[in-house]
Amino acid sequence: MAILLVAVGGVMLLMGGVWTAQGLGWLDGSPMTGQEIWAIIGPIVAGLGVALMIVGAQRRGRSGRR
């Protein structure tokens, strides 16, 4: 379960980074490019991804001590 949390968190972190870059107009080729809402949603998703990764890493560390 802990590995799944870290993996999902990593995907969310990457998606949030891409969405932020598209929202800020740094990445072209998408209808999301230049849309301010994605510059707001992206960091939120990335932050939640980091939180999931931290929780997953803590759970993985606890299960390894048994």
Phi and psi in radians as a Rosetta constraint file:
Dihedral C 1 N 2 CA 2 C 2 CIRCULARHARMONIC -1.142 0.35
Dihedral N 2 CA 2 C 2 N 3 CIRCULARHARMONIC -0.684 0.35
Dihedral C 2 N 3 CA 3 C 3 CIRCULARHARMONIC -1.141 0.35
Dihedral N 3 CA 3 C 3 N 4 CIRCULARHARMONIC -0.647 0.35
Dihedral C 3 N 4 CA 4 C 4 CIRCULARHARMONIC -1.105 0.35
Dihedral N 4 CA 4 C 4 N 5 CIRCULARHARMONIC -0.734 0.35
Dihedral C 4 N 5 CA 5 C 5 CIRCULARHARMONIC -1.081 0.35
Dihedral N 5 CA 5 C 5 N 6 CIRCULARHARMONIC -0.742 0.35
Dihedral C 5 N 6 CA 6 C 6 CIRCULARHARMONIC -1.144 0.35
Dihedral N 6 CA 6 C 6 N 7 CIRCULARHARMONIC -0.723 0.35
Dihedral C 6 N 7 CA 7 C 7 CIRCULARHARMONIC -1.155 0.35
Dihedral N 7 CA 7 C 7 N 8 CIRCULARHARMONIC -0.806 0.35
Dihedral C 7 N 8 CA 8 C 8 CIRCULARHARMONIC -1.125 0.35
Dihedral N 8 CA 8 C 8 N 9 CIRCULARHARMONIC -0.703 0.35
Dihedral C 8 N 9 CA 9 C 9 CIRCULARHARMONIC -1.079 0.35
Dihedral N 9 CA 9 C 9 N 10 CIRCULARHARMONIC -0.686 0.35
Dihedral C 9 N 10 CA 10 C 10 CIRCULARHARMONIC -1.134 0.35
Dihedral N 10 CA 10 C 10 N 11 CIRCULARHARMONIC -0.715 0.35
Dihedral C 10 N 11 CA 11 C 11 CIRCULARHARMONIC -1.126 0.35
Dihedral N 11 CA 11 C 11 N 12 CIRCULARHARMONIC -0.741 0.35
Dihedral C 11 N 12 CA 12 C 12 CIRCULARHARMONIC -1.106 0.35
Dihedral N 12 CA 12 C 12 N 13 CIRCULARHARMONIC -0.662 0.35
Dihedral C 12 N 13 CA 13 C 13 CIRCULARHARMONIC -1.094 0.35
Dihedral N 13 CA 13 C 13 N 14 CIRCULARHARMONIC -0.811 0.35
Dihedral C 13 N 14 CA 14 C 14 CIRCULARHARMONIC -1.131 0.35
Dihedral N 14 CA 14 C 14 N 15 CIRCULARHARMONIC -0.785 0.35
Dihedral C 14 N 15 CA 15 C 15 CIRCULARHARMONIC -1.066 0.35
Dihedral N 15 CA 15 C 15 N 16 CIRCULARHARMONIC -0.769 0.35
Dihedral C 15 N 16 CA 16 C 16 CIRCULARHARMONIC -1.079 0.35
Dihedral N 16 CA 16 C 16 N 17 CIRCULARHARMONIC -0.670 0.35
Dihedral C 16 N 17 CA 17 C 17 CIRCULARHARMONIC -1.134 0.35
Dihedral N 17 CA 17 C 17 N 18 CIRCULARHARMONIC -0.743 0.35
Dihedral C 17 N 18 CA 18 C 18 CIRCULARHARMONIC -1.141 0.35
Dihedral N 18 CA 18 C 18 N 19 CIRCULARHARMONIC -0.788 0.35
Dihedral C 18 N 19 CA 19 C 19 CIRCULARHARMONIC -1.094 0.35
Dihedral N 19 CA 19 C 19 N 20 CIRCULARHARMONIC -0.662 0.35
Dihedral C 19 N 20 CA 20 C 20 CIRCULARHARMONIC -1.120 0.35
Dihedral N 20 CA 20 C 20 N 21 CIRCULARHARMONIC -0.825 0.35
Dihedral C 20 N 21 CA 21 C 21 CIRCULARHARMONIC -1.077 0.35
Dihedral N 21 CA 21 C 21 N 22 CIRCULARHARMONIC -0.689 0.35
Dihedral C 21 N 22 CA 22 C 22 CIRCULARHARMONIC -1.184 0.35
Dihedral N 22 CA 22 C 22 N 23 CIRCULARHARMONIC -0.742 0.35
Dihedral C 22 N 23 CA 23 C 23 CIRCULARHARMONIC -1.101 0.35
Dihedral N 23 CA 23 C 23 N 24 CIRCULARHARMONIC -0.560 0.35
Dihedral C 23 N 24 CA 24 C 24 CIRCULARHARMONIC -1.486 0.35
Dihedral N 24 CA 24 C 24 N 25 CIRCULARHARMONIC -0.078 0.35
Dihedral C 24 N 25 CA 25 C 25 CIRCULARHARMONIC 1.470 0.35
Dihedral N 25 CA 25 C 25 N 26 CIRCULARHARMONIC 0.233 0.35
Dihedral C 25 N 26 CA 26 C 26 CIRCULARHARMONIC -1.401 0.35
Dihedral N 26 CA 26 C 26 N 27 CIRCULARHARMONIC -0.453 0.35
Dihedral C 26 N 27 CA 27 C 27 CIRCULARHARMONIC -2.022 0.35
Dihedral N 27 CA 27 C 27 N 28 CIRCULARHARMONIC 2.216 0.35
Dihedral C 27 N 28 CA 28 C 28 CIRCULARHARMONIC -1.702 0.35
Dihedral N 28 CA 28 C 28 N 29 CIRCULARHARMONIC 3.011 0.35
Dihedral C 28 N 29 CA 29 C 29 CIRCULARHARMONIC 1.638 0.35
Dihedral N 29 CA 29 C 29 N 30 CIRCULARHARMONIC 0.373 0.35
Dihedral C 29 N 30 CA 30 C 30 CIRCULARHARMONIC -2.535 0.35
Dihedral N 30 CA 30 C 30 N 31 CIRCULARHARMONIC 2.610 0.35
Dihedral C 30 N 31 CA 31 C 31 CIRCULARHARMONIC -1.110 0.35
Dihedral N 31 CA 31 C 31 N 32 CIRCULARHARMONIC -0.285 0.35
Dihedral C 31 N 32 CA 32 C 32 CIRCULARHARMONIC -1.376 0.35
Dihedral N 32 CA 32 C 32 N 33 CIRCULARHARMONIC -0.261 0.35
Dihedral C 32 N 33 CA 33 C 33 CIRCULARHARMONIC -1.083 0.35
Dihedral N 33 CA 33 C 33 N 34 CIRCULARHARMONIC 2.210 0.35
Dihedral C 33 N 34 CA 34 C 34 CIRCULARHARMONIC 1.421 0.35
Dihedral N 34 CA 34 C 34 N 35 CIRCULARHARMONIC 0.035 0.35
Dihedral C 34 N 35 CA 35 C 35 CIRCULARHARMONIC -1.552 0.35
Dihedral N 35 CA 35 C 35 N 36 CIRCULARHARMONIC 2.066 0.35
Dihedral C 35 N 36 CA 36 C 36 CIRCULARHARMONIC -1.047 0.35
Dihedral N 36 CA 36 C 36 N 37 CIRCULARHARMONIC -0.547 0.35
Dihedral C 36 N 37 CA 37 C 37 CIRCULARHARMONIC -1.041 0.35
Dihedral N 37 CA 37 C 37 N 38 CIRCULARHARMONIC -0.604 0.35
Dihedral C 37 N 38 CA 38 C 38 CIRCULARHARMONIC -1.301 0.35
Dihedral N 38 CA 38 C 38 N 39 CIRCULARHARMONIC -0.415 0.35
Dihedral C 38 N 39 CA 39 C 39 CIRCULARHARMONIC -1.293 0.35
Dihedral N 39 CA 39 C 39 N 40 CIRCULARHARMONIC -0.256 0.35
Dihedral C 39 N 40 CA 40 C 40 CIRCULARHARMONIC -1.694 0.35
Dihedral N 40 CA 40 C 40 N 41 CIRCULARHARMONIC -0.800 0.35
Dihedral C 40 N 41 CA 41 C 41 CIRCULARHARMONIC -1.164 0.35
Dihedral N 41 CA 41 C 41 N 42 CIRCULARHARMONIC -0.673 0.35
Dihedral C 41 N 42 CA 42 C 42 CIRCULARHARMONIC -0.965 0.35
Dihedral N 42 CA 42 C 42 N 43 CIRCULARHARMONIC -0.936 0.35
Dihedral C 42 N 43 CA 43 C 43 CIRCULARHARMONIC -1.123 0.35
Dihedral N 43 CA 43 C 43 N 44 CIRCULARHARMONIC -0.523 0.35
Dihedral C 43 N 44 CA 44 C 44 CIRCULARHARMONIC -1.151 0.35
Dihedral N 44 CA 44 C 44 N 45 CIRCULARHARMONIC -0.832 0.35
Dihedral C 44 N 45 CA 45 C 45 CIRCULARHARMONIC -1.107 0.35
Dihedral N 45 CA 45 C 45 N 46 CIRCULARHARMONIC -0.729 0.35
Dihedral C 45 N 46 CA 46 C 46 CIRCULARHARMONIC -1.102 0.35
Dihedral N 46 CA 46 C 46 N 47 CIRCULARHARMONIC -0.728 0.35
Dihedral C 46 N 47 CA 47 C 47 CIRCULARHARMONIC -1.120 0.35
Dihedral N 47 CA 47 C 47 N 48 CIRCULARHARMONIC -0.709 0.35
Dihedral C 47 N 48 CA 48 C 48 CIRCULARHARMONIC -1.128 0.35
Dihedral N 48 CA 48 C 48 N 49 CIRCULARHARMONIC -0.630 0.35
Dihedral C 48 N 49 CA 49 C 49 CIRCULARHARMONIC -1.112 0.35
Dihedral N 49 CA 49 C 49 N 50 CIRCULARHARMONIC -0.740 0.35
Dihedral C 49 N 50 CA 50 C 50 CIRCULARHARMONIC -1.096 0.35
Dihedral N 50 CA 50 C 50 N 51 CIRCULARHARMONIC -0.718 0.35
Dihedral C 50 N 51 CA 51 C 51 CIRCULARHARMONIC -1.087 0.35
Dihedral N 51 CA 51 C 51 N 52 CIRCULARHARMONIC -0.748 0.35
Dihedral C 51 N 52 CA 52 C 52 CIRCULARHARMONIC -1.079 0.35
Dihedral N 52 CA 52 C 52 N 53 CIRCULARHARMONIC -0.718 0.35
Dihedral C 52 N 53 CA 53 C 53 CIRCULARHARMONIC -1.119 0.35
Dihedral N 53 CA 53 C 53 N 54 CIRCULARHARMONIC -0.695 0.35
Dihedral C 53 N 54 CA 54 C 54 CIRCULARHARMONIC -1.140 0.35
Dihedral N 54 CA 54 C 54 N 55 CIRCULARHARMONIC -0.799 0.35
Dihedral C 54 N 55 CA 55 C 55 CIRCULARHARMONIC -1.081 0.35
Dihedral N 55 CA 55 C 55 N 56 CIRCULARHARMONIC -0.770 0.35
Dihedral C 55 N 56 CA 56 C 56 CIRCULARHARMONIC -1.096 0.35
Dihedral N 56 CA 56 C 56 N 57 CIRCULARHARMONIC -0.706 0.35
Dihedral C 56 N 57 CA 57 C 57 CIRCULARHARMONIC -1.174 0.35
Dihedral N 57 CA 57 C 57 N 58 CIRCULARHARMONIC -0.648 0.35
Dihedral C 57 N 58 CA 58 C 58 CIRCULARHARMONIC -1.179 0.35
Dihedral N 58 CA 58 C 58 N 59 CIRCULARHARMONIC -0.720 0.35
Dihedral C 58 N 59 CA 59 C 59 CIRCULARHARMONIC -1.159 0.35
Dihedral N 59 CA 59 C 59 N 60 CIRCULARHARMONIC -0.669 0.35
Dihedral C 59 N 60 CA 60 C 60 CIRCULARHARMONIC -1.150 0.35
Dihedral N 60 CA 60 C 60 N 61 CIRCULARHARMONIC -0.679 0.35
Dihedral C 60 N 61 CA 61 C 61 CIRCULARHARMONIC -1.144 0.35
Dihedral N 61 CA 61 C 61 N 62 CIRCULARHARMONIC -0.668 0.35
Dihedral C 61 N 62 CA 62 C 62 CIRCULARHARMONIC -1.200 0.35
Dihedral N 62 CA 62 C 62 N 63 CIRCULARHARMONIC -0.713 0.35
Dihedral C 62 N 63 CA 63 C 63 CIRCULARHARMONIC -1.237 0.35
Dihedral N 63 CA 63 C 63 N 64 CIRCULARHARMONIC -0.418 0.35
Dihedral C 63 N 64 CA 64 C 64 CIRCULARHARMONIC -1.340 0.35
Dihedral N 64 CA 64 C 64 N 65 CIRCULARHARMONIC -0.286 0.35
Dihedral C 64 N 65 CA 65 C 65 CIRCULARHARMONIC -1.473 0.35
Dihedral N 65 CA 65 C 65 N 66 CIRCULARHARMONIC -0.242 0.35
